[in-house]
């Protein structure tokens, strides 16, 4: 499994309604894509300082699943409808899953 993370910094004119609409469309998209095993997205909680306003986390089976997700017409439609005009900066990274356990949960 691969965890794909995308962090977005918004332009100055993004509204709460924009974020709500984007979030709804991303969840609807994720529900329709077989390549996605787990999915979460939403505004950055802001617990620590960050330039990211919004985060997407998508767990996919493998590299082919990641490519299928990123190139899928539904994903591209969300990008065109929302992200093109909302995004000032974007950063993405991928991590292998499952994660290495550094200590047992207590």
C-alpha positions, -999 to 999 in steps of 0.1 A, spaced: 0 0 0 10 36 -6 -1 67 12 -3 97 -11 -4 131 7 -11 164 -10 -9 197 9 -25 228 -5 -20 265 3 -49 286 -9 -50 319 -27 -64 348 -8 -99 347 -22 -109 311 -12 -141 311 8 -155 287 34 -181 277 7 -153 268 -17 -136 245 9 -170 229 17 -177 223 -20 -142 209 -27 -144 186 3 -178 172 -7 -166 167 -43 -134 150 -31 -154 126 -9 -178 118 -37 -149 112 -61 -131 89 -36 -163 68 -31 -163 61 -69 -127 51 -74 -118 15 -70 -81 23 -66 -86 41 -33 -86 19 -2 -88 47 24 -93 85 20 -94 116 41 -93 152 33 -100 185 50 -87 218 63 -54 216 82 -61 215 119 -33 240 125 -20 224 156 16 233 145 27 261 123 23 253 86 17 269 53 -8 242 43 -44 251 44 -58 218 32 -47 182 32 -56 151 11 -45 116 22 -53 87 -2 -42 52 5 -39 31 -27 -28 -5 -33 3 2 -54 19 25 -80 -6 15 -106 -34 24 -82 -18 58 -76 -15 65 -113 -51 54 -119 -63 78 -91 -42 108 -103 -52 104 -139 -89 95 -134 -114 118 -151 -132 124 -118 -100 135 -101 -91 158 -130 -127 172 -129 -122 182 -92 -89 198 -101 -105 218 -129 -136 228 -109 -119 238 -77 -81 234 -73 -69 253 -103 -83 286 -90 -80 279 -53 -44 267 -52 -14 291 -46 10 262 -38 9 224 -36 32 198 -23 28 161 -25 46 130 -12 41 93 -10 49 69 19 49 31 20 22 15 42 18 -1 66 39 22 87 68 10 108 57 6 144 82 24 167 64 14 199 33 -5 208 2 15 216 -3 17 253 
